[in-house]
Amino acid sequence: MDLNILISSIIAATAALVAIIGGFLVSRVISLSSERSTIERRLREINNDISVKEEMYERSNAALLEEDANDFITEHHEDLILTDKSIEQLINESDYNGFTKAKLDPFIKQFNSVKDEVITIIQKHEGSTIPGDFDDIITGKSDLSNPDKKSWYELIYDVVYKNLPEEKPANRFGIPHFTPPSFDFPAIKPAGEYQRYRDMVKECDQLADDLRALRAQKKEQQKILDDYGTPHGMWGGLGVLIYACVVGIAYPSTLLPYPADYYDDVETKWFLLILFFSELIVLFVYLAFSLYRLTSNQK
């Protein structure tokens, strides 16, 4: 019995199977690599969007906090100037439930700095009477330390001005005689200011919603990327190929050319066939397991 034909047939058949399965695995690896690159690019885009949105949200939130703090101070400016009430007391008495002392402290410190500056301006006034308008008393003087807080200067000036005793050369602030004020500072916001505030709240809420959506997308994309990092079935397929190459190509090749009447031809034939059938069994078991896992994941 000439086993050279059988050995060559086994080698050729195994090589064909290895080429088919190997080609499939290579194409799958290329596909996974391309999909992974797409997901990584999408993750970078999402991270960039999150960074931009976070920056916008922080600016919007800071602007909203400043607006609320300004309203709080406007509402309680007389208590802040004339009474010893603590910030916690004022917060409890107000409708600003989202405030904490830590959030308000920087604004209160700035307000106290403006108050001290206003009192200093009045004390240094050289005229015989103190004007009723804040703009009149600062005419010709150096610039204010906090020009963006002009409304605070006017609020403080109005309160100090109204609480100075009349017809006295000096008072508790050490300030000379004054003429009674001719106006009260308007504390009511115009309708446009309320609309602007509502727009700011709406923008801040929208940015918060966008951030939640982007973070959810990032989490999902990261989960998909982690799955691509451990591709299911790829290592099993590689193991099947290695086994097939060993038992169907490498070992039979060592028998070529097969020497006549040197080995037991019948035993050799069945040994080679068993090896060949084993690689087919391993291959079909791998394919069946892969199909089962694929269909079970889809359910």
DRENDO-1510 file (C-alpha; in Angstrom, 1 decimal, always signed):
<recs>
REC; n; res; u; v; w
REC; 1; MET; +0.0; +0.0; +0.0 .
REC; 2; ASP; +1.4; +3.4; -1.1 .
REC; 3; LEU; +0.7; +5.9; +1.7 .
REC; 4; ASN; +2.3; +8.8; -0.1 .
REC; 5; ILE; -1.0; +9.6; -1.8 .
REC; 6; LEU; -3.0; +9.4; +1.5 .
REC; 7; ILE; -0.4; +11.6; +3.3 .
REC; 8; SER; -0.4; +14.2; +0.5 .
REC; 9; SER; -4.2; +14.3; +0.4 .
REC; 10; ILE; -4.3; +14.8; +4.2 .
REC; 11; ILE; -1.8; +17.6; +4.0 .
REC; 12; ALA; -3.6; +19.2; +1.1 .
REC; 13; ALA; -7.0; +19.0; +2.8 .
REC; 14; THR; -5.7; +20.3; +6.0 .
REC; 15; ALA; -3.9; +23.2; +4.3 .
REC; 16; ALA; -7.2; +24.1; +2.5 .
REC; 17; LEU; -9.1; +24.1; +5.9 .
REC; 18; VAL; -6.3; +26.1; +7.5 .
REC; 19; ALA; -6.4; +28.6; +4.7 .
REC; 20; ILE; -10.2; +29.0; +4.9 .
REC; 21; ILE; -10.3; +29.3; +8.7 .
REC; 22; GLY; -7.1; +31.4; +8.8 .
REC; 23; GLY; -8.5; +33.8; +6.2 .
REC; 24; PHE; -11.7; +34.2; +8.2 .
REC; 25; LEU; -9.7; +34.9; +11.4 .
REC; 26; VAL; -7.5; +37.4; +9.6 .
REC; 27; SER; -10.5; +39.2; +8.2 .
REC; 28; ARG; -12.1; +39.2; +11.6 .
REC; 29; VAL; -9.0; +40.7; +13.2 .
REC; 30; ILE; -8.8; +43.4; +10.5 .
REC; 31; SER; -12.5; +44.1; +11.0 .
REC; 32; LEU; -12.1; +44.3; +14.8 .
REC; 33; SER; -9.2; +46.6; +14.5 .
REC; 34; SER; -11.2; +48.9; +12.2 .
REC; 35; GLU; -14.2; +48.9; +14.5 .
REC; 36; ARG; -11.9; +49.5; +17.5 .
REC; 37; SER; -10.4; +52.5; +15.8 .
REC; 38; THR; -13.8; +53.8; +15.1 .
REC; 39; ILE; -14.9; +53.4; +18.7 .
REC; 40; GLU; -11.7; +55.0; +20.0 .
REC; 41; ARG; -12.2; +58.0; +17.6 .
REC; 42; ARG; -15.8; +58.3; +18.8 .
REC; 43; LEU; -14.6; +58.2; +22.5 .
REC; 44; ARG; -12.1; +61.0; +21.8 .
REC; 45; GLU; -14.9; +63.1; +20.2 .
REC; 46; ILE; -17.1; +62.4; +23.2 .
REC; 47; ASN; -14.3; +63.3; +25.7 .
REC; 48; ASN; -13.7; +66.5; +23.8 .
REC; 49; ASP; -17.4; +67.3; +23.9 .
REC; 50; ILE; -17.5; +66.6; +27.6 .
REC; 51; SER; -14.6; +68.9; +28.2 .
REC; 52; VAL; -16.2; +71.7; +26.3 .
REC; 53; LYS; -19.6; +71.2; +27.9 .
REC; 54; GLU; -18.0; +71.0; +31.4 .
REC; 55; GLU; -16.2; +74.3; +30.8 .
REC; 56; MET; -19.4; +75.9; +29.6 .
REC; 57; TYR; -21.4; +74.4; +32.5 .
REC; 58; GLU; -18.9; +75.7; +35.1 .
REC; 59; ARG; -19.0; +79.2; +33.6 .
REC; 60; SER; -22.8; +79.1; +33.4 .
REC; 61; ASN; -23.1; +77.8; +37.0 .
REC; 62; ALA; -20.6; +80.4; +38.2 .
REC; 63; ALA; -22.6; +83.1; +36.5 .
REC; 64; LEU; -25.8; +81.8; +38.0 .
REC; 65; LEU; -24.2; +81.6; +41.4 .
REC; 66; GLU; -23.0; +85.2; +41.1 .
REC; 67; GLU; -26.5; +86.3; +40.0 .
REC; 68; ASP; -28.1; +84.5; +43.0 .
REC; 69; ALA; -25.5; +85.9; +45.4 .
REC; 70; ASN; -26.1; +89.4; +44.0 .
REC; 71; ASP; -29.8; +89.0; +44.5 .
REC; 72; PHE; -29.2; +87.6; +48.1 .
REC; 73; ILE; -27.0; +90.6; +49.0 .
REC; 74; THR; -29.5; +93.0; +47.4 .
REC; 75; GLU; -32.3; +91.5; +49.5 .
REC; 76; HIS; -30.3; +91.5; +52.7 .
REC; 77; HIS; -28.0; +94.4; +52.3 .
REC; 78; GLU; -29.4; +96.3; +55.2 .
REC; 79; ASP; -29.0; +93.4; +57.6 .
REC; 80; LEU; -25.4; +92.9; +56.3 .
REC; 81; ILE; -24.6; +96.5; +57.0 .
REC; 82; LEU; -26.6; +97.4; +60.1 .
REC; 83; THR; -27.1; +94.1; +62.1 .
REC; 84; ASP; -25.0; +91.3; +63.5 .
REC; 85; LYS; -27.0; +88.5; +61.9 .
REC; 86; SER; -24.9; +85.6; +60.7 .
REC; 87; ILE; -24.9; +84.4; +57.1 .
REC; 88; GLU; -26.6; +81.2; +58.3 .
REC; 89; GLN; -29.5; +83.2; +59.8 .
REC; 90; LEU; -30.0; +85.2; +56.6 .
REC; 91; ILE; -29.9; +82.0; +54.5 .
REC; 92; ASN; -32.6; +80.4; +56.7 .
REC; 93; GLU; -34.7; +83.5; +56.5 .
REC; 94; SER; -34.5; +83.7; +52.7 .
REC; 95; ASP; -35.8; +81.5; +49.8 .
REC; 96; TYR; -32.2; +80.7; +48.6 .
REC; 97; ASN; -32.3; +77.1; +49.8 .
REC; 98; GLY; -29.4; +76.1; +47.6 .
REC; 99; PHE; -27.0; +78.4; +49.3 .
REC; 100; THR; -24.3; +77.5; +51.8 .
REC; 101; LYS; -22.0; +79.8; +53.8 .
REC; 102; ALA; -19.1; +78.4; +51.8 .
REC; 103; LYS; -20.6; +79.5; +48.5 .
REC; 104; LEU; -21.6; +82.9; +49.8 .
REC; 105; ASP; -18.4; +83.8; +51.7 .
REC; 106; PRO; -16.4; +85.1; +48.7 .
REC; 107; PHE; -19.3; +87.4; +47.8 .
REC; 108; ILE; -19.8; +88.6; +51.4 .
REC; 109; LYS; -16.1; +89.4; +51.7 .
REC; 110; GLN; -16.3; +91.4; +48.5 .
REC; 111; PHE; -19.4; +93.2; +49.8 .
REC; 112; ASN; -17.7; +94.0; +53.1 .
REC; 113; SER; -14.7; +95.3; +51.2 .
REC; 114; VAL; -17.0; +97.6; +49.1 .
REC; 115; LYS; -18.8; +98.7; +52.4 .
REC; 116; ASP; -15.4; +99.7; +53.9 .
REC; 117; GLU; -14.5; +101.6; +50.7 .
REC; 118; VAL; -17.8; +103.5; +50.7 .
REC; 119; ILE; -17.4; +104.5; +54.4 .
REC; 120; THR; -13.8; +105.6; +53.6 .
REC; 121; ILE; -15.0; +107.7; +50.7 .
REC; 122; ILE; -17.7; +109.4; +52.8 .
REC; 123; GLN; -15.2; +110.0; +55.7 .
REC; 124; LYS; -12.7; +111.6; +53.3 .
REC; 125; HIS; -15.4; +113.9; +51.8 .
REC; 126; GLU; -14.1; +117.5; +52.1 .
REC; 127; GLY; -17.4; +119.3; +51.5 .
REC; 128; SER; -19.6; +120.8; +54.2 .
REC; 129; THR; -22.5; +118.6; +53.3 .
REC; 130; ILE; -22.7; +115.0; +51.9 .
REC; 131; PRO; -24.4; +114.8; +48.6 .
REC; 132; GLY; -27.4; +112.5; +48.2 .
REC; 133; ASP; -26.2; +110.9; +45.0 .
REC; 134; PHE; -23.3; +108.4; +45.1 .
REC; 135; ASP; -22.1; +109.6; +41.7 .
REC; 136; ASP; -21.7; +113.1; +43.1 .
REC; 137; ILE; -19.5; +112.1; +46.0 .
REC; 138; ILE; -17.1; +110.1; +43.7 .
REC; 139; THR; -16.8; +112.8; +41.1 .
REC; 140; GLY; -13.2; +113.6; +40.5 .
REC; 141; LYS; -11.9; +110.8; +42.8 .
REC; 142; SER; -9.9; +107.8; +41.8 .
REC; 143; ASP; -11.5; +104.7; +40.3 .
REC; 144; LEU; -13.5; +102.3; +42.4 .
REC; 145; SER; -11.8; +99.1; +43.5 .
REC; 146; ASN; -14.7; +97.0; +42.2 .
REC; 147; PRO; -16.2; +99.0; +39.3 .
REC; 148; ASP; -18.3; +96.0; +38.2 .
REC; 149; LYS; -20.1; +96.2; +41.6 .
REC; 150; LYS; -21.4; +99.7; +41.2 .
REC; 151; SER; -24.8; +98.7; +42.4 .
REC; 152; TRP; -23.4; +97.5; +45.7 .
REC; 153; TYR; -21.7; +100.9; +46.2 .
REC; 154; GLU; -25.0; +102.6; +45.6 .
REC; 155; LEU; -26.8; +100.2; +47.9 .
REC; 156; ILE; -24.3; +100.7; +50.8 .
REC; 157; TYR; -24.1; +104.4; +50.3 .
REC; 158; ASP; -27.9; +104.7; +50.4 .
REC; 159; VAL; -28.2; +102.7; +53.6 .
REC; 160; VAL; -25.3; +104.6; +55.4 .
REC; 161; TYR; -26.7; +107.9; +54.1 .
REC; 162; LYS; -30.2; +107.2; +55.4 .
REC; 163; ASN; -28.9; +106.0; +58.8 .
REC; 164; LEU; -26.8; +109.0; +59.6 .
REC; 165; PRO; -28.4; +111.3; +62.3 .
REC; 166; GLU; -29.4; +114.7; +60.9 .
REC; 167; GLU; -28.0; +118.0; +62.1 .
REC; 168; LYS; -24.9; +116.5; +63.7 .
REC; 169; PRO; -21.4; +117.2; +62.7 .
REC; 170; ALA; -20.4; +113.6; +63.3 .
REC; 171; ASN; -21.9; +110.2; +63.8 .
REC; 172; ARG; -21.1; +106.6; +64.5 .
REC; 173; PHE; -19.3; +106.4; +61.2 .
REC; 174; GLY; -17.3; +109.5; +61.9 .
REC; 175; ILE; -19.0; +111.2; +58.9 .
REC; 176; PRO; -19.9; +115.0; +58.7 .
REC; 177; HIS; -23.3; +116.6; +58.3 .
REC; 178; PHE; -25.4; +115.6; +55.3 .
REC; 179; THR; -28.5; +116.6; +53.4 .
REC; 180; PRO; -31.4; +114.1; +53.4 .
REC; 181; PRO; -31.6; +111.8; +50.4 .
REC; 182; SER; -34.0; +112.7; +47.7 .
REC; 183; PHE; -34.6; +109.1; +46.4 .
REC; 184; ASP; -34.6; +105.4; +47.4 .
REC; 185; PHE; -32.6; +102.9; +45.6 .
REC; 186; PRO; -34.9; +100.7; +43.4 .
REC; 187; ALA; -34.7; +97.1; +44.6 .
REC; 188; ILE; -37.2; +95.7; +42.1 .
REC; 189; LYS; -35.7; +94.1; +39.0 .
REC; 190; PRO; -37.1; +95.0; +35.6 .
REC; 191; ALA; -38.9; +92.3; +33.7 .
REC; 192; GLY; -36.0; +91.9; +31.3 .
REC; 193; GLU; -33.7; +90.9; +34.2 .
REC; 194; TYR; -36.0; +88.2; +35.3 .
REC; 195; GLN; -36.2; +86.9; +31.7 .
REC; 196; ARG; -32.4; +86.9; +31.5 .
REC; 197; TYR; -32.2; +85.0; +34.8 .
REC; 198; ARG; -34.7; +82.4; +33.5 .
REC; 199; ASP; -32.6; +82.0; +30.3 .
REC; 200; MET; -29.5; +81.5; +32.4 .
REC; 201; VAL; -31.2; +78.8; +34.5 .
REC; 202; LYS; -32.5; +77.1; +31.3 .
REC; 203; GLU; -29.0; +77.2; +29.7 .
REC; 204; CYS; -27.4; +75.7; +32.9 .
REC; 205; ASP; -30.0; +72.9; +33.1 .
REC; 206; GLN; -29.6; +72.2; +29.4 .
REC; 207; LEU; -25.8; +71.9; +29.8 .
REC; 208; ALA; -26.3; +69.6; +32.7 .
REC; 209; ASP; -28.6; +67.3; +30.6 .
REC; 210; ASP; -26.1; +67.3; +27.8 .
REC; 211; LEU; -23.3; +66.3; +30.2 .
REC; 212; ARG; -25.4; +63.4; +31.5 .
REC; 213; ALA; -26.2; +62.2; +28.0 .
REC; 214; LEU; -22.5; +62.5; +26.9 .
REC; 215; ARG; -21.3; +60.6; +30.0 .
REC; 216; ALA; -23.8; +57.8; +29.4 .
REC; 217; GLN; -22.6; +57.6; +25.8 .
REC; 218; LYS; -19.0; +57.5; +27.0 .
REC; 219; LYS; -19.8; +54.7; +29.4 .
REC; 220; GLU; -21.5; +52.6; +26.7 .
REC; 221; GLN; -18.7; +53.2; +24.2 .
REC; 222; GLN; -16.1; +52.3; +26.8 .
REC; 223; LYS; -18.0; +49.1; +27.5 .
REC; 224; ILE; -18.0; +48.2; +23.8 .
REC; 225; LEU; -14.3; +49.0; +23.6 .
REC; 226; ASP; -13.5; +46.8; +26.5 .
REC; 227; ASP; -15.4; +43.9; +24.8 .
REC; 228; TYR; -13.2; +44.5; +21.7 .
REC; 229; GLY; -10.1; +44.2; +23.9 .
REC; 230; THR; -11.1; +40.6; +24.7 .
REC; 231; PRO; -12.5; +39.3; +21.4 .
REC; 232; HIS; -14.5; +36.1; +22.0 .
REC; 233; GLY; -13.4; +33.0; +20.1 .
REC; 234; MET; -10.3; +34.4; +18.4 .
REC; 235; TRP; -7.8; +32.6; +20.6 .
REC; 236; GLY; -9.9; +29.4; +20.3 .
REC; 237; GLY; -9.8; +29.6; +16.5 .
REC; 238; LEU; -6.0; +30.2; +16.7 .
REC; 239; GLY; -5.7; +27.1; +18.8 .
REC; 240; VAL; -7.7; +25.0; +16.4 .
REC; 241; LEU; -5.4; +26.2; +13.5 .
REC; 242; ILE; -2.3; +25.3; +15.4 .
REC; 243; TYR; -3.6; +21.9; +16.2 .
REC; 244; ALA; -4.7; +21.3; +12.6 .
REC; 245; CYS; -1.3; +22.4; +11.3 .
REC; 246; VAL; +0.6; +20.1; +13.7 .
REC; 247; VAL; -1.5; +16.9; +13.2 .
REC; 248; GLY; -2.5; +17.5; +9.6 .
REC; 249; ILE; +0.5; +19.1; +8.0 .
REC; 250; ALA; +3.7; +19.1; +10.2 .
REC; 251; TYR; +3.6; +15.5; +11.4 .
REC; 252; PRO; +2.5; +13.9; +8.1 .
REC; 253; SER; +5.2; +15.9; +6.3 .
REC; 254; THR; +7.8; +14.2; +8.3 .
REC; 255; LEU; +6.7; +10.9; +6.8 .
REC; 256; LEU; +7.3; +11.9; +3.2 .
REC; 257; PRO; +8.5; +10.2; +1.2 .
REC; 258; TYR; +6.9; +7.3; +2.9 .
REC; 259; PRO; +9.3; +4.3; +2.9 .
REC; 260; ALA; +7.8; +1.1; +1.6 .
REC; 261; ASP; +7.8; -1.9; +3.9 .
REC; 262; TYR; +9.5; +0.1; +6.7 .
REC; 263; TYR; +6.5; +0.8; +9.0 .
REC; 264; ASP; +3.3; -1.1; +9.5 .
REC; 265; ASP; +1.3; +0.5; +6.7 .
REC; 266; VAL; -2.2; -0.4; +8.1 .
REC; 267; GLU; -1.4; +1.0; +11.5 .
REC; 268; THR; +0.2; +4.1; +10.1 .
REC; 269; LYS; -2.8; +4.6; +7.8 .
REC; 270; TRP; -5.3; +4.5; +10.6 .
REC; 271; PHE; -3.1; +6.6; +12.9 .
REC; 272; LEU; -3.0; +9.3; +10.2 .
REC; 273; LEU; -6.7; +9.1; +9.6 .
REC; 274; ILE; -7.5; +9.3; +13.3 .
REC; 275; LEU; -5.4; +12.5; +13.5 .
REC; 276; PHE; -7.1; +13.9; +10.4 .
REC; 277; PHE; -10.6; +13.1; +11.8 .
REC; 278; SER; -9.6; +14.6; +15.2 .
REC; 279; GLU; -8.8; +17.9; +13.6 .
REC; 280; LEU; -12.1; +17.8; +11.8 .
REC; 281; ILE; -13.9; +17.1; +15.1 .
REC; 282; VAL; -12.0; +19.9; +16.8 .
REC; 283; LEU; -12.9; +22.3; +14.0 .
REC; 284; PHE; -16.6; +21.5; +14.0 .
REC; 285; VAL; -16.8; +21.6; +17.8 .
REC; 286; TYR; -15.2; +25.1; +17.6 .
REC; 287; LEU; -17.7; +26.2; +14.9 .
REC; 288; ALA; -20.6; +24.8; +16.8 .
REC; 289; PHE; -19.6; +26.4; +20.0 .
REC; 290; SER; -19.1; +29.8; +18.2 .
REC; 291; LEU; -22.5; +29.6; +16.6 .
REC; 292; TYR; -24.1; +28.7; +19.9 .
REC; 293; ARG; -22.5; +31.6; +21.7 .
REC; 294; LEU; -23.5; +33.9; +18.9 .
REC; 295; THR; -27.1; +32.9; +18.8 .
REC; 296; SER; -27.4; +32.9; +22.7 .
REC; 297; ASN; -26.0; +36.4; +22.8 .
REC; 298; GLN; -28.6; +37.6; +20.3 .
REC; 299; LYS; -31.4; +36.3; +22.5 .
</recs>
